[in-house]
Amino acid sequence: MKILVTGAAGFIGFNFCNHLLLTCKSFKIFGVDNMNTYYDVNLKKKRLKILKKFKKFKYFKIDINNQKKLEKVFKNNKFDFVFNLAAQAGVRYSIHHPRKYIDANILGFYNVIENSMKYKIKRLFYASSSSVYGENQNFPLKESERINPKNIYGLSKKVNEDISQIFNLHYNLKCTGLRFFTVYGEWGRPDMMMMKFIECHFKKKIFYLNNFGNHTRDFTYIGDVVKILKNLLLNNKKLKDKDTLNICSNKPLNLGSIITFMKKNSISPKIKKVPLQKADIIKTNGDNKKIKKYAKFSKYSDWKECIKKLIIWYEKNMI
């Protein structure tokens, strides 16, 4: 089986490729990434170095906005499934750089889905986000809830979902949207809360706590996420031809709980509390009944043990 993963040097993309390479020895994994500079490229290079050790991994340094180069990869390799995990990330960053989200998350996504249709991919899995729900507070949020994003990042993901609906309707392309909820863990992005908190401790920086710490997030451990994605792939025939799925733990945590636990584990940077950032959602909490059904996954990791593992990983790999 041949799997294409875009954003293969990114947080979720890398961990997913690595998990498949370790557990599905008959699979051939192809990775695409443009290695953009949104955060430290050295972290992406470290991830890629690990993947390149596998004989059944092949990497292409390509921007999904480059239609000609992307189509060449599709044409020459005859993929069975595609996971589009490439995107311009960062909710706050979207306030000041909206065009980057249009280019990568909408135009780039269109190139991926068009090639998936043209080269008869069995199913396209693509990254959406909990950000599509906006400030909807009917918790836990079911996939059937109305979506009303409050920032350009969330809007770009909503557009992805709309485009996939059209491609399924008119071109019979099977599409599964993955609404990720605050994924955290080893090899994570340095702009996300847990990684930033740990980094501020070791690098003696001030940690700016937005909204005075009054945020609640449905944190979802990367180790659980990659198992869910693999199970969806292996059970793809049981999925609907078009659907969206919450990838979440349904166990929201206040940031204060995270910080208190970090401090108990000797991670204690200087904290400065600041007001709400206007792009932020105050609370996320997804319903995960559908993902439990389709991915046959219900044993979520204990968040305290996951944070301990994250701290150990950081000390070993980032200091």
Secondary structure as GFF3:
##gff-version 3
##sequence-region A 1 319
A	DSSP	beta_strand	2	6	.	.	.	ID=ss1
A	DSSP	alpha_helix	11	23	.	.	.	ID=ss2
A	DSSP	beta_strand	28	33	.	.	.	ID=ss3
A	DSSP	alpha_helix	41	51	.	.	.	ID=ss4
A	DSSP	beta_strand	57	61	.	.	.	ID=ss5
A	DSSP	alpha_helix	67	77	.	.	.	ID=ss6
A	DSSP	beta_strand	81	84	.	.	.	ID=ss7
A	DSSP	alpha_helix	93	96	.	.	.	ID=ss8
A	DSSP	alpha_helix	98	101	.	.	.	ID=ss9
A	DSSP	pi_helix	102	107	.	.	.	ID=ss10
A	DSSP	alpha_helix	108	118	.	.	.	ID=ss11
A	DSSP	beta_strand	123	129	.	.	.	ID=ss12
A	DSSP	three_ten_helix	130	133	.	.	.	ID=ss13
A	DSSP	alpha_helix	152	171	.	.	.	ID=ss14
A	DSSP	beta_strand	175	180	.	.	.	ID=ss15
A	DSSP	beta_strand	183	184	.	.	.	ID=ss16
A	DSSP	alpha_helix	193	202	.	.	.	ID=ss17
A	DSSP	beta_strand	206	209	.	.	.	ID=ss18
A	DSSP	three_ten_helix	210	213	.	.	.	ID=ss19
A	DSSP	beta_strand	216	217	.	.	.	ID=ss20
A	DSSP	beta_strand	220	221	.	.	.	ID=ss21
A	DSSP	alpha_helix	222	234	.	.	.	ID=ss22
A	DSSP	three_ten_helix	236	238	.	.	.	ID=ss23
A	DSSP	beta_strand	242	247	.	.	.	ID=ss24
A	DSSP	beta_strand	253	254	.	.	.	ID=ss25
A	DSSP	alpha_helix	255	264	.	.	.	ID=ss26
A	DSSP	beta_strand	270	273	.	.	.	ID=ss27
A	DSSP	alpha_helix	289	295	.	.	.	ID=ss28
A	DSSP	alpha_helix	303	317	.	.	.	ID=ss29
###
